Amino acid sequence: MSKCRLALLTLLLSTTTSLAFANEPPEIRLVIRGHRFVPAQLVVPANTKVKLIVVNEDATPEEFESHELNREKVVVGGGTIPVYVGPLKAGRYPFFGDFHPDLAQGSLLVE
């Protein structure tokens, strides 16, 4: 392969990779600790898809559940899961942990 073709291929691959990452939704970290969501309220932008990174620091599983967000996903003890939401209109969207609903409660505040 000629140096010119190699340079063109390298440029094409780097541009394609950059575009793929540019289209990724913003990530917001949500931790489960002591059967509670930390922080209990997350502020996210309206009309934007976001990727919640749910990290379970507890040894037991928990479930991220929200009727308003139409999401229900288990995260094993010590595990991490992505939860994609949105784009959402402005408002408050509650979520809870189905295994400890009395403790694991939170909300997305969309502004």
Order of alpha helices (4+ residues) and beta strands (2+ residues): alpha-beta-beta-beta-beta-beta-beta-beta-beta-beta
